[in-house]
Amino acid sequence: MKERVVQLVNWQELLETPAVVWISGLFNPMSYLTAIMQVTARAAMLPLDDMCLITEVSNTKDINEFPTFAE
């Protein structure tokens, strides 16, 4: 539970969508994924029904293991 809170607090402090998300740490992951599709569809003016998500699942929590996204 503490790790969930830490993730949300860090996210809230930056006020931007993080590049890497611990999806299991979210309280309602499906809502988060749906919101990503809705925002992307609106921004690109695409039909929501045509949207699909592609995710990469990894077995690490260390942001430094994602050099593209490391701060």
N, C-alpha and C positions, 0 to 999 in steps of 0.2 A: 504494500500500500504506500509506503514511504517513497519508493522509486516512482510510482505513478504520480505522486504529488510533485516530486522533483521535476519530472518531465513537464508537467503542466505549468509549473512556476517558471521554469526556464523559457518555455514557449511564450508565456504571457509577457515576460520581461522583454523579449525581443520584438514582439508584435509582428511576427512574420511566420509563415509556415516553415517549419524546419525541413531541411533536405533529407534528414534521416529520422524516422519515427519508430519508436518501439510500439508496434501496433497492438501487441498483447497487453500493453500497459494502459491502453485507452479503456474507458468505461463502456463505450459503445462503438467499437471499431467500424461496424457496418455504416453507421451514420456518418462517420468521418469520411469513409470511402465514397459514399453517396454525395456528400458535400463537395468533395474534390471533383467528381464528375460534373456536378451541376455548375460549379464555378468555371470549369474549363469549357463546358459547352456554351455557357453564356458569353464568355470572353471571345471565343472563336466563332460564335454565331452558328453552332452546329446543333443538330437535333440530339437531345439527351439519349434517345433510344439507340443512337449509333455509337455512343461512347462505350468504351471498355477500359478496364484497368489492367496494366501490366505491372507486376510487382516482382521484386527480387528479395527472396527470403534468405537471411544469413543467420549465422549462429554467433553473433557478437553484439556487444553493446558499446564497444569502444569506437567513438567517432573518428579517431585517428586511423582506423582501419579502412576508412572511406576517404582516400586522399582527395578526391574531387570535391568533397563536401567539408573537409576539415577547415576549421576556422583559423 
